[in-house]
Amino acid sequence: MMIAQITDLHIRPRGRVAYERVDTNAMLEAAVATIESLPRKPDLVIATGDLTDCGLAEEYAVLRDILEPLSMPVYLVPGNHDRRAELFAEFGSDGYLRNDDGFLHYTIDGHAVRLIGLDTVVPGQGHGEMCRARLAWLEGRLGEERDRPTIVFMHHPPFSTGLADMDRINCRDGQAMAAVLRRFDNIERVVCGHHHRPITTRWAGTIASVAPSTAHQVTLDLVPDGSPATFMMEPPGFDLHVWSPQSGLVSHGVAIGRFEGPYPFVLDADYPGQAAKAEAA
Protein backbone atom coordinates (compact mmCIF):
# COMPACT_ATOMS: atom_id res chain seq x y z
CA MET A 1 0.00 0.00 0.00
CA MET A 2 1.27 3.47 -0.85
CA ILE A 3 0.04 6.78 0.60
CA ALA A 4 1.02 10.27 -0.55
CA GLN A 5 0.89 12.90 2.20
CA ILE A 6 0.54 16.50 1.08
CA THR A 7 0.21 19.31 3.59
CA ASP A 8 -0.01 23.05 4.14
CA LEU A 9 -1.39 23.84 0.72
CA HIS A 10 -2.62 27.35 1.65
CA ILE A 11 -4.89 27.64 -1.38
CA ARG A 12 -6.01 31.17 -2.30
CA PRO A 13 -8.77 32.55 -4.52
CA ARG A 14 -7.87 32.55 -8.21
CA GLY A 15 -5.41 35.31 -9.07
CA ARG A 16 -4.25 35.88 -5.49
CA VAL A 17 -1.05 34.77 -3.74
CA ALA A 18 -0.21 33.99 -0.10
CA TYR A 19 2.00 36.31 1.97
CA GLU A 20 2.29 38.68 -1.00
CA ARG A 21 4.63 36.37 -2.89
CA VAL A 22 3.76 32.63 -2.78
CA ASP A 23 1.70 31.25 -5.69
CA THR A 24 0.34 28.38 -3.64
CA ASN A 25 -2.24 27.39 -6.25
CA ALA A 26 0.38 26.86 -8.95
CA MET A 27 2.57 25.00 -6.48
CA LEU A 28 -0.23 22.57 -5.59
CA GLU A 29 -0.89 22.06 -9.30
CA ALA A 30 2.77 21.07 -9.63
CA ALA A 31 2.42 18.68 -6.67
CA VAL A 32 -0.61 17.03 -8.28
CA ALA A 33 1.33 16.64 -11.53
CA THR A 34 4.28 15.09 -9.67
CA ILE A 35 2.03 12.58 -7.90
CA GLU A 36 0.36 11.62 -11.16
CA SER A 37 3.73 11.16 -12.87
CA LEU A 38 5.11 8.69 -10.30
CA PRO A 39 6.04 5.30 -11.82
CA ARG A 40 3.80 3.69 -9.22
CA LYS A 41 0.82 5.80 -8.24
CA PRO A 42 -0.29 5.99 -4.60
CA ASP A 43 -3.40 4.15 -3.51
CA LEU A 44 -4.64 7.33 -1.86
CA VAL A 45 -3.63 10.85 -0.85
CA ILE A 46 -4.02 12.41 2.60
CA ALA A 47 -3.84 16.19 3.06
CA THR A 48 -2.91 17.13 6.62
CA GLY A 49 -4.39 20.57 7.05
CA ASP A 50 -4.00 24.24 6.17
CA LEU A 51 -5.76 23.26 2.99
CA THR A 52 -6.62 26.90 2.39
CA ASP A 53 -5.10 30.14 3.57
CA CYS A 54 -8.21 31.84 4.99
CA GLY A 55 -10.89 29.14 5.04
CA LEU A 56 -12.98 30.91 2.41
CA ALA A 57 -15.65 29.02 0.48
CA GLU A 58 -14.03 30.24 -2.74
CA GLU A 59 -10.69 28.75 -1.67
CA TYR A 60 -12.24 25.31 -1.07
CA ALA A 61 -13.83 25.44 -4.52
CA VAL A 62 -10.41 26.20 -6.02
CA LEU A 63 -8.90 23.37 -3.95
CA ARG A 64 -11.40 20.90 -5.38
CA ASP A 65 -10.60 22.02 -8.91
CA ILE A 66 -6.84 21.64 -8.40
CA LEU A 67 -7.18 18.19 -6.83
CA GLU A 68 -9.54 16.96 -9.54
CA PRO A 69 -6.82 15.46 -11.80
CA LEU A 70 -5.72 13.02 -9.08
CA SER A 71 -6.74 9.52 -10.07
CA MET A 72 -6.89 8.18 -6.51
CA PRO A 73 -9.05 9.07 -3.48
CA VAL A 74 -8.06 12.17 -1.49
CA TYR A 75 -8.81 12.56 2.24
CA LEU A 76 -8.61 15.92 4.00
CA VAL A 77 -8.27 17.04 7.62
CA PRO A 78 -8.43 20.72 8.66
CA GLY A 79 -5.66 22.94 10.00
CA ASN A 80 -5.68 26.24 11.83
CA HIS A 81 -6.05 28.19 8.55
CA ASP A 82 -9.22 26.23 7.74
CA ARG A 83 -12.85 26.68 8.75
CA ARG A 84 -14.86 23.55 9.47
CA ALA A 85 -18.19 24.77 8.10
CA GLU A 86 -16.76 25.91 4.77
CA LEU A 87 -14.64 22.76 4.41
CA PHE A 88 -17.63 20.52 5.15
CA ALA A 89 -19.87 22.49 2.79
CA GLU A 90 -17.52 21.82 -0.13
CA PHE A 91 -16.28 18.29 0.67
CA GLY A 92 -18.93 16.80 2.96
CA SER A 93 -20.69 15.24 -0.01
CA ASP A 94 -17.61 13.08 -0.63
CA GLY A 95 -18.89 10.90 2.20
CA TYR A 96 -15.89 10.32 4.47
CA LEU A 97 -15.99 13.49 6.59
CA ARG A 98 -18.05 13.07 9.75
CA ASN A 99 -19.53 16.04 11.61
CA ASP A 100 -21.60 14.26 14.25
CA ASP A 101 -19.83 15.74 17.30
CA GLY A 102 -18.64 19.02 15.83
CA PHE A 103 -15.24 17.60 14.84
CA LEU A 104 -14.25 16.37 11.40
CA HIS A 105 -12.79 13.04 12.56
CA TYR A 106 -13.06 9.85 10.52
CA THR A 107 -11.47 6.49 9.73
CA ILE A 108 -10.44 5.07 6.36
CA ASP A 109 -10.96 1.33 6.08
CA GLY A 110 -10.72 -1.18 3.27
CA HIS A 111 -6.93 -1.01 2.84
CA ALA A 112 -3.97 -2.95 4.22
CA VAL A 113 -3.42 -0.11 6.69
CA ARG A 114 -6.21 1.60 8.61
CA LEU A 115 -6.02 5.40 8.71
CA ILE A 116 -7.52 7.66 11.37
CA GLY A 117 -7.89 11.35 10.53
CA LEU A 118 -8.04 13.79 13.44
CA ASP A 119 -9.42 17.31 13.69
CA THR A 120 -7.13 19.29 16.03
CA VAL A 121 -8.52 22.74 15.21
CA VAL A 122 -9.30 25.35 17.86
CA PRO A 123 -11.36 27.95 15.97
CA GLY A 124 -9.64 31.32 15.78
CA GLN A 125 -6.38 30.04 17.28
CA GLY A 126 -3.06 29.00 15.78
CA HIS A 127 -2.50 26.11 18.17
CA GLY A 128 -4.26 22.76 18.09
CA GLU A 129 -5.81 20.62 20.78
CA MET A 130 -6.73 17.04 21.61
CA CYS A 131 -9.32 17.65 24.30
CA ARG A 132 -11.03 14.93 26.36
CA ALA A 133 -13.78 14.45 23.80
CA ARG A 134 -11.30 14.04 20.96
CA LEU A 135 -9.06 11.73 22.95
CA ALA A 136 -12.06 9.57 23.89
CA TRP A 137 -13.07 9.35 20.23
CA LEU A 138 -9.53 8.37 19.23
CA GLU A 139 -9.25 5.72 21.94
CA GLY A 140 -12.60 4.28 20.90
CA ARG A 141 -11.52 3.95 17.28
CA LEU A 142 -8.14 2.44 18.20
CA GLY A 143 -9.87 -0.10 20.41
CA GLU A 144 -12.00 -1.38 17.55
CA GLU A 145 -9.12 -3.04 15.69
CA ARG A 146 -6.12 -3.59 17.92
CA ASP A 147 -4.29 -5.93 15.55
CA ARG A 148 -4.52 -3.91 12.36
CA PRO A 149 -1.65 -1.62 11.27
CA THR A 150 -2.82 1.96 11.78
CA ILE A 151 -1.66 5.42 10.76
CA VAL A 152 -2.95 8.49 12.60
CA PHE A 153 -2.87 11.71 10.59
CA MET A 154 -3.47 15.22 11.90
CA HIS A 155 -2.40 18.82 11.34
CA HIS A 156 -0.70 20.07 14.52
CA PRO A 157 2.30 18.05 15.77
CA PRO A 158 1.65 16.90 19.37
CA PHE A 159 5.40 16.90 20.12
CA SER A 160 8.18 19.50 20.31
CA THR A 161 10.38 19.91 17.25
CA GLY A 162 12.94 22.53 18.27
CA LEU A 163 11.35 25.17 16.04
CA ALA A 164 10.54 27.37 19.02
CA ASP A 165 8.02 29.75 17.51
CA MET A 166 6.14 26.97 15.71
CA ASP A 167 6.15 24.76 18.80
CA ARG A 168 4.25 27.50 20.64
CA ILE A 169 1.31 26.74 18.36
CA ASN A 170 1.59 22.97 18.13
CA CYS A 171 -1.03 20.53 19.43
CA ARG A 172 -1.60 20.89 23.14
CA ASP A 173 -2.46 17.84 25.27
CA GLY A 174 0.38 15.95 23.56
CA GLN A 175 1.22 14.01 26.72
CA ALA A 176 -2.40 12.89 27.12
CA MET A 177 -2.50 11.78 23.51
CA ALA A 178 0.80 9.93 23.91
CA ALA A 179 -0.65 8.07 26.91
CA VAL A 180 -3.55 6.88 24.75
CA LEU A 181 -1.33 5.75 21.89
CA ARG A 182 1.03 3.82 24.17
CA ARG A 183 -1.85 1.48 25.03
CA PHE A 184 -1.77 0.16 21.47
CA ASP A 185 1.11 -1.57 19.69
CA ASN A 186 -0.30 -1.36 16.15
CA ILE A 187 0.37 2.35 15.52
CA GLU A 188 2.70 2.45 12.53
CA ARG A 189 3.05 6.23 12.41
CA VAL A 190 1.60 9.57 13.47
CA VAL A 191 1.92 11.97 10.53
CA CYS A 192 1.42 15.72 10.76
CA GLY A 193 1.75 19.02 8.94
CA HIS A 194 1.76 22.61 10.26
CA HIS A 195 5.52 23.09 10.66
CA HIS A 196 6.31 23.23 6.92
CA ARG A 197 9.47 21.13 7.24
CA PRO A 198 10.47 17.42 7.05
CA ILE A 199 10.79 16.28 10.67
CA THR A 200 10.96 12.81 12.27
CA THR A 201 11.05 11.73 15.91
CA ARG A 202 10.29 8.80 18.17
CA TRP A 203 7.17 9.62 20.19
CA ALA A 204 4.47 7.80 22.15
CA GLY A 205 5.97 4.39 21.45
CA THR A 206 5.93 4.88 17.69
CA ILE A 207 7.39 7.14 14.99
CA ALA A 208 5.98 10.61 14.41
CA SER A 209 6.74 12.82 11.42
CA VAL A 210 5.98 16.14 9.78
CA ALA A 211 5.84 16.46 6.00
CA PRO A 212 7.16 19.46 4.07
CA SER A 213 4.71 21.91 2.56
CA THR A 214 3.73 21.73 -1.08
CA ALA A 215 4.46 25.48 -1.05
CA HIS A 216 6.79 27.52 1.21
CA GLN A 217 8.89 26.08 4.04
CA VAL A 218 9.35 27.46 7.56
CA THR A 219 12.89 28.77 8.10
CA LEU A 220 15.11 26.23 9.86
CA ASP A 221 15.78 28.13 13.11
CA LEU A 222 16.68 25.80 15.97
CA VAL A 223 17.79 28.57 18.33
CA PRO A 224 15.95 28.11 21.65
CA ASP A 225 13.34 30.84 22.06
CA GLY A 226 14.38 32.10 18.65
CA SER A 227 12.93 34.82 16.47
CA PRO A 228 9.34 34.87 15.18
CA ALA A 229 8.84 32.26 12.46
CA THR A 230 9.63 33.22 8.89
CA PHE A 231 9.51 31.26 5.66
CA MET A 232 11.87 30.35 2.85
CA MET A 233 11.23 29.40 -0.75
CA GLU A 234 13.06 26.11 -0.32
CA PRO A 235 12.02 23.33 -2.69
CA PRO A 236 8.48 22.13 -1.99
CA GLY A 237 7.74 18.47 -1.41
CA PHE A 238 5.55 15.75 0.03
CA ASP A 239 5.96 12.40 1.77
CA LEU A 240 5.32 9.01 0.25
CA HIS A 241 4.55 6.30 2.82
CA VAL A 242 4.90 2.69 1.63
CA TRP A 243 3.61 -0.15 3.78
CA SER A 244 4.27 -3.87 3.41
CA PRO A 245 3.92 -6.77 5.86
CA GLN A 246 7.67 -7.43 5.53
CA SER A 247 8.97 -3.90 6.22
CA GLY A 248 6.14 -2.07 7.91
CA LEU A 249 5.93 1.60 6.98
CA VAL A 250 8.81 3.10 5.00
CA SER A 251 8.65 6.81 4.10
CA HIS A 252 10.27 8.70 1.24
CA GLY A 253 10.60 12.45 0.77
CA VAL A 254 9.64 13.54 -2.75
CA ALA A 255 10.71 16.84 -4.31
CA ILE A 256 8.04 18.54 -6.40
CA GLY A 257 8.95 19.55 -9.94
CA ARG A 258 10.54 18.32 -13.14
CA PHE A 259 14.19 17.33 -13.09
CA GLU A 260 16.68 16.01 -15.63
CA GLY A 261 16.96 12.24 -15.88
CA PRO A 262 16.66 9.38 -15.25
CA TYR A 263 20.18 8.45 -16.34
CA PRO A 264 21.92 5.05 -16.09
CA PHE A 265 24.82 4.65 -13.66
CA VAL A 266 27.84 4.41 -15.97
CA LEU A 267 30.89 3.50 -13.86
CA ASP A 268 34.35 4.77 -14.66
CA ALA A 269 37.00 2.20 -15.50
CA ASP A 270 38.86 3.19 -12.32
CA TYR A 271 35.89 2.34 -10.09
CA PRO A 272 36.85 -0.46 -7.65
CA GLY A 273 36.28 -3.83 -9.25
CA GLN A 274 35.70 -2.57 -12.76
CA ALA A 275 39.12 -3.65 -14.08
CA ALA A 276 38.64 -7.17 -12.74
CA LYS A 277 35.23 -7.37 -14.36
CA ALA A 278 36.67 -6.21 -17.67
CA GLU A 279 39.42 -8.84 -17.52
CA ALA A 280 36.93 -11.56 -16.67
CA ALA A 281 34.82 -10.61 -19.62
N, C-alpha and C positions, 0 to 999 in steps of 0.2 A: 504493500500500500504506500502511496506517495501523496504528501500533503504540501501544498505551497502556502506559506504564510506571508501575506502582505500586511503592512501596517502603516498608520499615520499618513494617510493619503491626503488629507486636508483639501478636499475638493472644493472649488469655488464656482460661483456662477460663470457662465460662458463669458469670455472676454476679460475676466478679472484674475489677478494673481494674488498669492498669499505674501504677506509681509513686504509688500511693494516690489518684490523681485522674483518670487518663486512661481513658475508656471506649473503648479501641481497637477493640473488636468492633463497637460501634455506628458508629464512624467509618469502618471498612472497609465496613460495610453501606451507608453513605451514599456512599462512593466507587463501589461496585458500581452503585448506583442512578444516579449521575451518568454513569458510562460507558454504561449501558444507555439513558439518555435522550438521548445525543448525536444530533444530526440524521443524522450518518453514523457508523455504528458501526465501531470498529476491527476489523481482520482478526484480531488476536490481542492478548493481554495478556502482558507479562512482569513478573514480580515479583522485584525485585533485593535479596532478602535481608532478614534479621530478620523473617521471616514470622511467627514466634511470639516470645513474650517469654522463655520458659524452655526451649523445645525439648521440651515435654512431649507425649506421645502424644495426650492429651486436647486440647491446643491445636491440633494438626494436624487432628484430627477436626472441631473447630469451624471452622478455616480452610476446610476442604473445604465445609462447610455454607454458610458465608457466600459463597464464590465460586460456588456452584452456580447462581445465577440468571444468570451471565454466559453470553451466547449464542455466544461465540467461544472458541477454545482459550486456555488459560492455561498459561504455562511459568514454573517456579520455579527460583531458585538460592538456596542457603543463605547466611546471614550469621552473625555471631559469636554471636547469640542462639539460633541453631538447632543442632540435633543431627542429624548425617547419618542415623544409623540410624532414628530416629523419623520423620524426613522421608521417607526411602525406604520405610519400612513403610507409610505412609499413601498416598503418591503414586507409588510405583514401578510400580504396576499400570497407570498411565496410559501407560507405554511409552516416554517420551522420556528419562527420567532413566537415565543409565548409571552403573554402580558397579563397572566392571571393574577399575579400578586404585585403588580406595579413594576416588576423587574423583567428585563428581556433575557432571562436565562433559558437554556434549552440543552438537549442532548442530541447527538447525531449517532444513530445506530445503523446497522446494516453493513458495516465494514469490518475489516480485521481488527481495527482499533476503534474503541468507543471514544467520542469526543464530547466534552462538556464545556459549553460556552457560558461565561459568567458576565454579568452586568455589574461593574464596580462603580458606576457613576454616582456622584453626589451633585445634584443639579446646582449650577451656578458656582461650583468650586473646581479648582484645578486638581485637587487630590481625589483619590478613590477610597472605597470603603468596602469591607466585608463585614457587615453588621450581623447581629444574631440571626435575623431572619434569613439572610443570604447564606450564612454558614450552615444553618439547619437544612436549607434546601440542598446545598452541596453535599452534606453528609448523607442525606437521604438518597440522593442519586448514586453516590459512590457505594452505598450499602446494597444497592439493587444487583450489582454484578461485580462481586469482589475478585473474581478470577480473570476478568477480561482486561487486556491491556487498555489503558485509558490515558488520554491527553486532556489536560485542562487548559483552556485558552481564555485570556482576559486582557484588558488594556493596561491597567496600572500594575507595575511590578510590586509584589508584596514583600520585597527584600531590598536591602540597601545595595547600591551599586558603586558608591564612591563619587558619583556625580552629585555634589552636595546640593546644588540648587534644584535639580530634578528630584532628588530623594525627598526633598521637603514636600513634594506633591505626589509621592507614590501612593500605594494602597495601604491605608491604615488597617489595623487589626491583623497584620501579617503573622504575628506570633500565634494568634488564635486560629488562623487558617492553617498554619503549619502543624498545629496540634491535631487538627482534623485529618490532614493528609497523612500524617505519620501512622494513623490507625489502619492504613491500607497499603499493601505492598504491590499493588498493580498499577501505580501511577508512573507511567513512562516519562512524562515531562509536564512541566507547567510553562507555557509559552505566553509571552507578553509583548506589548508595544510600549508606547508613551515616551521612552527615553531616546528614541531616534538613534540608536547605536547598536551594533552587535555585542551582546553581553551574555556570558554564561557563568553559572555558579552552582554549587551543590547547596540545596535548600530543602528542608522539610522531608528528608529521607529520599529525595529524588534529585533530578536535574531541573534547573529553572533557567530560562533564557529570554532574552529580548532580541527581537529582529530589527534590522535597520529599516529606516523609512524608505518608501518608494520615492520620496522627494528629498528634502533637506535633512542634514544630520546635525544633532546637537554637538557643539564643540567639545572635544575631549579635554576636560578640565578636571583633573583629579586632585586639585588642591583642596584640603579640608576647609570647609566654610568659604569656598571660593567665590568668585564674582557671580553676578546674575547670569543665568544661562543665555548663551548666544547660539547661533547656528552657522554651519559651514556648508558650502556647496560641494561636499565630498561626493564620490560616486554613490548613487542610490542603489538599493538592492532589496532582496527578500530572502527568506529562508525556505529551504526545501527539506522536509522531514520524510525520511524513508524508513518504513518499518517492515521487518521480517521476523519470523519466529526464531531464526538462527542468530540474528544480531541485535534484536530489539530495535530501538529507534536511533537512527544515525542521521545527523543534520548537516546540510551543506549550505554555505552562503553563496548566493548567486548575484553577480553584478548585472545591473540592467543596462542594456544597450547592444549595439552591434560592434563586433570586434573582428580583427583580421584572423584568419584561420578557419578550420583546423589544419594544421600542418603535421606531416609525419615526423617522428624523431629520427633524424639522420645522424648517426654517430660518426665522429671523426675517427680516422685510422689510428690516432694515438690514444683513443679511449681504452681504458684497461680491458684486456681480453680480446680486443678487436683483431690484433695481429695474429693471435693464436687461432681465432676463428677463420681468418683468411687463409692461413697455412693449412688448416684442416680441410678447407674446401678445395 
